[in-house]
């Protein structure tokens, strides 16, 4: 029950184990095109979807490198360890970052971001994480997107831990570039980093001046291959074809379930985790109003160490949890609830251990 990679359904695993096909030609173009179409449906976009080989940071790297030139400026909303990594990406490109840091466990408000943008007119691109995996915070992307659009900036979103389990309306919410990963709420193996570019974002990207930031990580290159070589080789490199075949099956499953049904199911799973945790004496780090539907960070009750919880759950229930990261190391543990881990069978096994750990502490 870590916040990804997650346990996979048998039919997704079956696709992963099929014979390898070439990353070009009719069969591949059909598979890749189908995945791209599914991703656009999940992301509610009429833009362009690409699937980069690698983990989620590859897509974020491509988004920042394509949108911001060396010597340029980027606003980063830092809700925790993973959102803060956008600064590391920017550093590698020689980009100056302006960081709006929230208290750990808190979301950013649209008025806070608007004021920060006004104070930094030199930064024409804003990076926001939808769901911060280190803290269990879900930012109100609809409100933030409206603020960014009103300021005339481009919005890059890290939706690595939410895409497929929380609504993502790329076009309607003004998301310029949306980046995610296969191994979390998309319920696929690691190795694919989908990126969606809003159709209105291309004009900005074409004029951004962020040239010579590489070949593979330039989204304009991906667009050129998808256009000029659409019928044979619609991407600029060899692809992990079986990972993407598995992603095709997984996204079919997501759409067959129905997006709103799926989103509600994940919200309900998160609410059950939080309610049962509180009843046992554990405190969610993030408030209910901005709680992520895919991961919950919990503080243990007095007398119980967070790292001991992780070890006990692994030993007694054969379930792996996430430990606290960076400044939250040793203070919290993290429960992923997406895919199979969002089911009562997993939650019951988890809370059998959590409740037994908390009982001696409360008695003393």
C-alpha positions as CSV (number, residue, x, y, z in Angstrom):
1,X,0.0,0.0,0.0
2,X,2.8,2.4,-0.9
3,X,1.7,5.3,-3.1
4,X,2.9,3.5,-6.2
5,X,3.9,1.3,-7.9
6,X,0.7,-0.5,-7.1
7,X,-0.6,-4.1,-7.4
8,X,-1.9,-4.8,-10.9
9,X,-4.9,-6.6,-12.3
10,X,-4.3,-9.9,-14.0
11,X,-5.3,-8.7,-17.5
12,X,-2.9,-5.8,-17.2
13,X,-0.1,-8.2,-16.2
14,X,-1.0,-10.4,-19.1
15,X,-0.5,-7.6,-21.6
16,X,2.9,-7.0,-20.0
17,X,3.9,-10.6,-20.7
18,X,3.0,-10.8,-24.4
19,X,5.6,-11.1,-27.1
20,X,7.5,-7.8,-27.9
21,X,6.5,-6.0,-31.1
22,X,8.5,-3.3,-32.9
23,X,8.0,0.3,-31.8
24,X,6.9,1.2,-35.3
25,X,4.6,-0.1,-38.0
26,X,0.9,-0.8,-38.1
27,X,0.4,-2.8,-34.9
28,X,2.4,-0.3,-32.8
29,X,0.7,2.8,-34.3
30,X,-2.6,1.3,-33.5
31,X,-1.7,0.5,-29.8
32,X,0.1,3.9,-29.3
33,X,-2.8,5.8,-30.9
34,X,-5.3,4.0,-28.7
35,X,-3.4,4.8,-25.5
36,X,-3.1,8.5,-26.6
37,X,-6.9,8.7,-27.3
38,X,-7.7,7.1,-23.9
39,X,-5.4,9.5,-22.1
40,X,-7.1,12.5,-23.7
41,X,-10.5,11.1,-22.7
42,X,-9.3,10.7,-19.0
43,X,-7.7,14.2,-19.1
44,X,-10.8,15.8,-20.7
45,X,-8.7,17.4,-23.4
46,X,-8.7,17.9,-27.2
47,X,-5.0,18.5,-27.2
48,X,-2.0,16.2,-27.8
49,X,-1.0,13.3,-25.7
50,X,2.4,11.8,-25.7
51,X,3.8,8.8,-23.7
52,X,7.5,9.3,-22.9
53,X,9.5,6.3,-21.7
54,X,10.5,6.8,-18.1
55,X,8.9,7.7,-14.8
56,X,6.9,10.8,-14.1
57,X,9.9,13.1,-13.6
58,X,10.7,12.6,-17.3
59,X,7.5,14.3,-18.3
60,X,8.0,17.1,-15.8
61,X,11.5,17.6,-17.1
62,X,10.2,17.8,-20.6
63,X,7.4,20.2,-19.7
64,X,9.7,22.6,-17.9
65,X,12.5,22.3,-20.4
66,X,10.1,23.0,-23.3
67,X,8.3,25.9,-21.7
68,X,11.1,27.9,-20.0
69,X,14.3,29.0,-21.6
70,X,17.7,28.9,-19.9
71,X,17.9,32.1,-18.0
72,X,14.2,32.3,-17.6
73,X,12.0,32.2,-14.5
74,X,9.6,29.6,-13.1
75,X,7.2,29.8,-10.2
76,X,6.9,26.6,-8.2
77,X,4.2,25.8,-5.6
78,X,6.0,23.7,-3.0
79,X,3.5,21.5,-1.0
80,X,6.1,18.9,-0.1
81,X,9.1,16.9,-1.3
82,X,7.8,15.9,-4.8
83,X,6.5,19.3,-5.8
84,X,9.8,20.8,-4.7
85,X,11.6,18.6,-7.2
86,X,10.4,21.0,-9.9
87,X,13.1,23.3,-8.6
88,X,15.8,20.7,-9.2
89,X,14.6,20.2,-12.8
90,X,14.7,23.9,-13.3
91,X,18.2,24.2,-11.8
92,X,19.5,21.7,-14.4
93,X,18.2,24.0,-17.2
94,X,19.7,27.2,-15.7
95,X,16.2,28.5,-14.8
96,X,15.6,30.7,-11.8
97,X,12.8,29.5,-9.5
98,X,10.5,31.5,-7.3
99,X,9.1,29.2,-4.6
100,X,5.7,29.6,-3.0
101,X,6.0,27.2,0.0
102,X,3.0,26.0,2.0
103,X,3.0,24.5,5.4
104,X,3.3,20.7,5.2
105,X,-0.2,19.3,5.1
106,X,-1.7,22.5,3.6
107,X,-2.9,23.3,0.1
108,X,-2.2,26.6,-1.7
109,X,-5.1,29.0,-2.2
110,X,-5.8,30.7,-5.5
111,X,-5.5,34.2,-3.9
112,X,-2.1,33.3,-2.5
113,X,-0.9,32.2,-5.9
114,X,-2.3,35.3,-7.6
115,X,-0.5,37.5,-5.2
116,X,2.7,35.6,-5.7
117,X,2.4,35.8,-9.5
118,X,1.9,39.6,-9.2
119,X,5.1,39.8,-7.2
120,X,7.0,37.9,-9.9
121,X,6.0,39.2,-13.3
122,X,9.2,37.9,-14.8
123,X,8.0,34.3,-14.4
124,X,5.6,33.4,-17.2
125,X,5.3,29.7,-16.2
126,X,3.8,28.2,-13.0
127,X,4.4,24.7,-11.8
128,X,1.8,23.1,-9.5
129,X,1.5,19.6,-8.2
130,X,-2.1,18.4,-8.2
131,X,-1.7,15.7,-5.4
132,X,1.4,15.9,-3.3
133,X,2.4,12.4,-2.5
134,X,4.6,13.3,0.5
135,X,1.8,15.0,2.4
136,X,-1.5,13.7,1.0
137,X,-2.6,17.2,-0.1
138,X,-4.8,17.8,-3.1
139,X,-4.6,21.3,-4.6
140,X,-7.8,22.9,-6.0
141,X,-6.5,22.9,-9.6
142,X,-9.7,24.4,-11.0
143,X,-9.3,27.5,-8.9
144,X,-5.5,27.7,-9.4
145,X,-5.9,27.2,-13.1
146,X,-8.3,30.1,-13.3
147,X,-5.8,32.3,-11.4
148,X,-3.0,31.4,-13.7
149,X,-5.0,32.0,-16.8
150,X,-6.2,35.4,-15.5
151,X,-2.6,36.3,-15.0
152,X,-1.7,35.2,-18.6
153,X,0.8,32.6,-17.5
154,X,1.3,28.9,-18.6
155,X,0.4,26.2,-16.0
156,X,2.4,23.0,-15.8
157,X,0.8,20.4,-13.6
158,X,2.4,17.3,-11.9
159,X,-0.5,14.9,-11.7
160,X,1.7,11.9,-11.2
161,X,-0.3,10.6,-8.1
162,X,-3.8,11.7,-9.1
163,X,-4.4,11.2,-12.8
164,X,-6.9,8.4,-13.2
165,X,-8.3,8.7,-9.7
166,X,-9.2,12.4,-9.4
167,X,-10.8,14.5,-12.0
168,X,-8.4,16.3,-14.4
169,X,-10.1,18.7,-16.8
170,X,-7.0,19.9,-18.7
171,X,-8.7,22.2,-21.2
172,X,-11.5,23.5,-19.0
173,X,-9.2,24.2,-16.0
174,X,-6.5,26.0,-18.2
175,X,-3.8,23.4,-17.6
176,X,-1.1,24.0,-20.2
177,X,0.8,20.8,-19.7
178,X,-0.3,17.9,-17.6
179,X,2.3,15.3,-16.6
180,X,1.6,11.9,-15.0
181,X,3.0,8.4,-14.7
182,X,1.8,4.9,-15.4
183,X,2.5,3.2,-12.0
184,X,0.0,4.9,-9.8
185,X,-3.7,5.7,-10.4
186,X,-3.4,4.6,-14.0
187,X,-2.8,1.1,-12.5
188,X,0.0,0.0,-14.9
189,X,3.6,-1.0,-14.6
190,X,6.3,1.7,-14.2
191,X,8.1,3.0,-17.2
192,X,5.6,5.3,-19.0
193,X,5.2,9.1,-18.5
194,X,2.2,10.4,-20.2
195,X,2.1,14.1,-21.0
196,X,-0.9,16.1,-22.3
197,X,-0.5,19.5,-23.9
198,X,-3.5,21.8,-24.0
199,X,-4.2,22.9,-27.6
200,X,-4.0,26.5,-26.5
201,X,-0.5,25.9,-25.0
202,X,1.3,25.3,-28.3
203,X,1.5,29.0,-29.3
204,X,3.2,29.7,-26.0
205,X,5.6,26.7,-26.4
206,X,6.5,27.6,-29.9
207,X,7.4,31.2,-28.9
208,X,9.0,30.4,-25.5
209,X,12.6,30.4,-26.9
210,X,13.5,27.3,-24.8
211,X,15.5,25.8,-27.7
212,X,18.4,23.4,-27.5
213,X,17.2,21.8,-24.3
214,X,17.7,18.4,-25.9
215,X,15.9,16.2,-28.3
216,X,14.1,13.6,-26.3
217,X,12.8,16.0,-23.7
218,X,11.5,18.6,-26.1
219,X,7.7,18.3,-26.5
220,X,7.9,20.1,-29.8
221,X,9.9,17.2,-31.1
222,X,7.3,14.7,-29.9
223,X,4.6,16.8,-31.7
224,X,6.7,16.8,-34.9
225,X,7.1,13.0,-35.0
226,X,3.4,12.5,-34.1
227,X,2.5,14.7,-37.0
228,X,5.0,13.9,-39.7
229,X,5.5,10.2,-39.0
230,X,2.0,9.5,-37.7
231,X,1.5,6.4,-39.8
232,X,4.8,4.6,-39.0
233,X,6.9,5.9,-36.2
234,X,5.0,8.6,-34.2
235,X,7.6,9.1,-31.5
236,X,11.3,10.1,-31.5
237,X,12.8,7.0,-29.9
238,X,12.3,3.3,-29.1
239,X,9.4,2.7,-26.7
240,X,8.7,0.2,-23.9
241,X,6.1,-1.4,-26.0
242,X,4.8,-3.9,-23.5
243,X,4.5,-1.3,-20.7
244,X,2.4,0.8,-23.1
245,X,0.4,-2.3,-24.1
246,X,-0.4,-2.8,-20.4
247,X,-1.3,0.9,-20.1
248,X,-3.7,0.5,-23.0
249,X,-5.5,-2.3,-21.2
250,X,-5.5,-0.3,-17.9
251,X,-6.9,2.8,-19.5
252,X,-9.6,0.8,-21.2
253,X,-10.5,-0.5,-17.7
254,X,-10.6,3.0,-16.3
255,X,-12.9,4.3,-19.0
256,X,-15.1,1.2,-18.8
257,X,-15.7,1.8,-15.1
258,X,-16.7,5.4,-15.8
259,X,-14.7,8.4,-14.6
260,X,-17.1,9.8,-12.1
261,X,-17.8,6.4,-10.6
262,X,-14.1,5.8,-10.3
263,X,-13.4,9.2,-8.8
264,X,-16.1,8.7,-6.2
265,X,-14.8,5.3,-5.4
266,X,-11.3,6.7,-4.6
267,X,-12.8,9.6,-2.6
268,X,-14.7,7.1,-0.5
269,X,-11.7,4.9,0.0
270,X,-9.7,7.9,1.2
271,X,-12.6,8.8,3.6
272,X,-12.6,5.3,5.0
273,X,-8.9,5.4,5.6
274,X,-9.1,8.8,7.4
275,X,-12.1,7.8,9.5
276,X,-10.7,4.5,10.6
277,X,-7.3,6.1,11.3
278,X,-8.8,8.8,13.5
279,X,-10.9,6.2,15.4
280,X,-7.6,4.4,16.2
281,X,-5.8,7.5,17.3
282,X,-3.9,8.4,14.1
283,X,-4.0,11.9,12.8
284,X,-4.2,12.7,9.0
285,X,-1.6,15.4,8.1
286,X,-3.9,17.0,5.5
287,X,-7.2,18.5,6.4
288,X,-10.3,16.9,5.0
289,X,-11.0,19.8,2.7
290,X,-7.9,19.2,0.7
291,X,-7.2,15.5,1.2
292,X,-5.9,13.5,-1.7
293,X,-8.0,10.6,-2.9
294,X,-4.9,8.5,-3.6
295,X,-2.6,8.8,-0.6
296,X,-2.9,9.7,3.1
297,X,-0.1,10.8,5.4
298,X,-0.7,9.9,9.0
299,X,0.8,10.9,12.3
300,X,0.9,8.0,14.8
301,X,-0.6,8.4,18.3
302,X,1.8,9.3,21.2
303,X,4.0,6.5,22.1
304,X,4.0,4.9,18.6
305,X,6.9,5.7,16.2
306,X,6.0,6.2,12.5
307,X,8.9,4.0,11.4
308,X,7.8,1.2,13.8
309,X,4.3,1.3,12.2
310,X,5.8,0.8,8.7
311,X,7.9,-2.1,10.0
312,X,5.1,-3.8,12.0
313,X,2.6,-3.6,9.1
314,X,5.2,-5.2,6.7
315,X,6.0,-7.9,9.2
316,X,2.5,-8.7,10.4
317,X,0.3,-8.1,7.3
318,X,2.9,-8.4,4.5
319,X,1.8,-4.9,3.4
320,X,4.4,-2.2,2.5
321,X,3.6,1.4,3.5
322,X,5.4,4.6,2.6
323,X,7.6,6.2,5.1
324,X,7.8,10.0,5.7
325,X,10.1,11.9,3.3
326,X,12.5,14.8,3.9
327,X,11.4,17.0,6.8
328,X,8.5,14.5,7.6
329,X,10.9,11.5,7.9
330,X,10.1,9.7,11.1
331,X,7.0,11.9,11.8
332,X,4.4,10.3,9.4
333,X,3.8,7.2,7.4
334,X,1.9,7.2,4.1
335,X,-0.9,4.9,3.0
336,X,-1.6,4.6,-0.7
337,X,-5.2,3.8,-1.6
338,X,-5.4,3.4,-5.4
339,X,-6.2,0.3,-7.5
340,X,-6.4,-2.8,-5.4
341,X,-5.2,-1.1,-2.3
342,X,-8.4,1.0,-2.3
343,X,-10.4,-2.1,-1.5
344,X,-11.8,-3.1,1.9
345,X,-9.7,-6.3,1.9
346,X,-6.5,-4.4,1.9
347,X,-7.8,-1.8,4.4
348,X,-9.0,-4.4,6.8
349,X,-5.6,-6.1,6.9
350,X,-3.9,-2.8,7.4
351,X,-6.1,-1.6,10.2
352,X,-5.9,-4.9,12.1
353,X,-2.3,-4.0,12.6
354,X,-2.7,-0.2,13.1
355,X,-5.4,-0.7,15.7
356,X,-3.3,-3.3,17.6
357,X,-0.3,-0.9,17.7
358,X,-2.4,2.0,19.0
359,X,-4.2,0.0,21.7
360,X,-1.2,-0.4,24.1
361,X,-0.3,3.3,23.6
362,X,-3.8,4.5,24.5
363,X,-4.0,2.1,27.5
364,X,-0.8,3.5,28.9
